[in-house]
Amino acid sequence: MQFEIPAPAMTFDVPLEDGAAIRMRRHGNPNGVRILLTHGNGFAADAYYPYWRHLLSRYDMMVFDFRNHGQNVPVVPSNHNYGQLSRDLERVVQVTREQLGAKPTVGIFHSMSGRTAMKHAIEIGWRWDALMLFDPPNVPPPGHPIYEAMATFEKKLTEWATNRRRRFDTVEQLVEEYNNSRPARLWVDGARELMARSVLRKAPDGNGYELVCAPENEAAIYAQAITLNLWPKASEFGGPVTLIGCDPDFKGAPATGIANRALGTEGGYDYRIVPGTSHLLQIEKPDECIKLTLEFLGKHGLA
């Protein structure tokens, strides 16, 4: 199976404070509730199409990549940190409203973008009618029973990202890497090829392809997760939020599963899991994730 992203009905760029820009793509039903949707660290929003394609008939989908990812042009200096990403998200929200008008709006975020959305909502402001967080890599405070497991997890990811291959002769070479990756084997058919196309760009020197998100930028986000000091209760948000984690009891699932179970329980969240999933649950079991999405949005009058 090969996924093809439909042409967006509209695109516009969001200028950021340092001269970078984010390309917004509008898909779906313009009369529906607005959804802002994006990706995790080192990935790209188009790669989540196996999930978000199921929302197109009902929702006004605004799909975008964070700086130095996906369809955006990487910038130097990268300013690749959670504080900047949170300010970038505020710009995305405000410019989208300026361009298209105010309407009920939902944020759907995975992993790094989930942590960014949490930081944004707590420290900058609540801009949502509802917020959905898919398996954010929440690191509890030092001394918490889960802290060491999450710190070790992020340190391993930092080392891996620092040393990962950045250039490829062909897109198929990255597809082959995914084919040989145990976590990526859980992705639905066609998702590995879609991911490779989504995270690569033609190399500026004309020789093959390179990762849009440079390994050092990806590594920086993993490292920053350990010191972010963000373990909020659900009551600290300005509206309804759901925390959807990977399966903490699934063999091979990362420490994010147990971390989100701990935060969900301690923080009073509307917390759900998707059984049999690892970290990229939206492209491992998109049908199950869509079911939880529609249940949550329906509960809050946003279906």
N, C-alpha and C positions, 0 to 999 in steps of 0.2 A: 504494500500500500504506500502511496506517495501523497502527502498532504500538500495542497496548493492554497496559499493564503489569498483570499479574494482581494481585488483592488479596493482600497478604501474609498468611501464616498467623498471624503474630504481630508486634507492634510493641512497642518499649519505648524510653524515652529514657535517654541517658547524660548525667548531669549533669557539667559541666566545672568547672574550678577557679574561673572568674570569673563563674559564674552562667549561662553559655550552656549549650546542650544539643544533643545529636545524636540524631536519630530513627533508630533501627535498624529495618530491615524484614527479616523472615525469610521466605524463599521456598524452594521446592524440596523435597528429600528430607531429612527430619529425621534419618534413619538414616545419612546419608552423611557423608563427611569435611566438616568445616566450612570454608567459604571466606568470608573477609572481602574485600569488593570495593568499590572506590570510583573516583573520577574525577580529571580534570585541572583546572587552574586556570580558573575561570569557567564550568565545565561542571557536570554533575550526574550521579549514578550511574544514574538511570533512563534517561538517554540512551544508555547502553551496553547496553541491553536486546538489540539485535540480536546482540550477542556473548554475554551471560550467560544468555540464554534457553536456549542449548544445554547449559548445565550443570545445569538444574533437575532433570532426571530422576535424576541421580547424586549431587548434592551438596547439602549443607545451606548454602544461600546466605544470608549476612548482608550485605545491601546498605545502604550508608549514604553520606551526604554530609558533607564537612567543614564546619566552622563557616562561617556566612555564605554557604552554598551550598544549592541544591536544596530539600529539604523542611524545612530548619532555618530558624528565625526569626533574621534578622540582629541582631547585638548592637552596642551602643555603650558603651564603646569596642570596636572590632572585635577588637583583639588578633590581627591578621591577619598572622602571620609564621611562618616555618618552625619556630622554637623552640616556639611555642605549639602549632602543628599536631602536632608530634612528641609533646608531652605529651598532647594530645587523643587521639592514636592509642593511647597507653598506656592511657588511661581506657577507650577503646572495647574494647580487648582484655580488660582486667580485668573490666569490668562485664558483658561478654558471657559471660565464663567464670562469673561469679557467678550470672548469670541462667539459664544453660543447662547449666552443668557443663563440665568439661574434656573435650576430645576432640582428635584430630588436626586441626590448623588450618593453612590455607594463606592467605597474603595475595596478592591480585592487585591491582596498583596501576598507574595510568597517569600519566605526566607529573609534575605537581606532587605528587600523592600518592605516586608512585614515589620522588621525592626525599625526601619526608617519611618514607617507610618506611625508606629507606636511613639517614637521620639517626637515626631512632628505633632501628633495629637496632644501629647502631654506637655510639651515645652513651647509650642507655637500656637496651637489652637485646634479646636474640633471643627472640622469642615464637612462632616459627613452626616448622612441620614442613617448610615450603618457602615460598619467596618468589618471586613473578613480577613483574618490573618491565617495563612496556611503555613504551618510548621516553621515559625520564626525561630532562629537559633538563640533562644533566650538563655543568658548566662546569669545564674543567681549570684547574690553577694558572696564574697569569700566567707567560708565557714558553713555555708549551706551544704547539706549532704550531697547535692548534685553538682556543686561547684567544680570539684576536681575532674569529674567525668567530662563536663562541658569544656573546661579549660584545656584538657588534654585533646579533646576532639578538635577544637579550634587551632591549637598549636600544630597538630598533624596536617590540617588543611592548609595552614600557612606555609608549612614546609613543602607540601605537595604543589601548591600554586606557584611558589617561588621557582620551582624547578621544572614546571611543565613546559612542554613544547609550544612555541608561539607561532611558528611558520610551517606552512604545508604547501606541497606542490599542487595538490588537488583537494577539493572538498572531500573526496572519497577517502583520503588518508585519515581525516578526523572521524569520518563515519566508522572506519575500521577500528580506531581507538575505542569508540563507544561500544562497538560490537564485542570488544574484548574486555569491557569494563563490567564487573559484576553488578553494580547499582544500575547501570544503563540497560542491562538486559531486562529489567523490570518494566521498561517503558513500552507503551503500546507500539504495534507495528507501524513503521513509518516515522516514528518520533526521533530516532537517532539521525536519520538523514535530514529531517527538518531542523533539528537542533544544530547540526553542523552548518547548514546553510545560513542559519540565523545568527550564529556567533562569529562567523568569518567574514572578512571583507577582502577584496583584492588588494594585494600589497601595493603601497604607494610607488615602489620602485618597479612595478610591473612583473615581478617574479613571484608567481604563485599567490598564496593567500596568507593572511595573518589573523590572529584573534583580535577582535575589536577591543575587548577588554584585556589590556596587557597583563601578563602574569603578576607583575609587581603591584598593579592596582587591585587585582583580585586578592592577592596575599594580604595587602594592607587592610582590607575590610575584614578578613578572617581574624587578623591580629587585634583589630580594634574592638571586636565583639567581646573580648575578655574583659576590657576595662570600661565598657559602655555604661555600666551601673544603671541598668534599666530592668526593673523587676516590678512593674506597676500592678496594682489591683484593678479589676475591671471597673470598679466604682470611680477611678481616677479619670476615666474617659468621659466625654461629654454626651455620649449616646450609646446605642447598642453596639456591642462588639462580640464577635465569636472567634474562638481559638480552635483551629482544626489541626490536629497533630497527626504525624505518622504513627504507626502502630508501635508502642513502646515494647511490646512483647514479640514483635516479629524478628526472626533470626536475621541478623545482618543490618537491622535498622540502626541509624546513628543515635547518638546521645540526645539529639533534639527530641526524640520521642519521650524519654523519661523527663526531660527538662520541661516540656510543655505539659505533661501530666501533672508535674509538681506545681507549675505556675497556675494551671487551670484549676487545680484543687485549692491551693492556698489563696489564689487571687479572686475567687468567686466568679470565674468566667463561665459563659456558655461554652463549654469545652466538649469537643467531639474528637473521635479518632476515625481513621479510615483503615479497617482491618487489612492486614497483609500488605502494608505499604511501607516504603522507605521514604527518603526526604522529598523526592519529586513526585509526590502523590497525585498531583493534578495531571501528570502525563503518564502515570502508572495505572491509575484507576479513575479516568476522567468521568465516567458515568456515575460512580459513587460520589465523587466530589460535587458534581452538578446536582445530585439529589439533595445533598446537605446544603448547597448554596440556595436552591429554590425553597427549601424548607425554612431556612433562616430568613430570607428576604420576605417570604410570604407571612411569616410570623410578625414581621414589622411593617406590613402593608406596602411592600415594595416589589411584589411579584407581578 
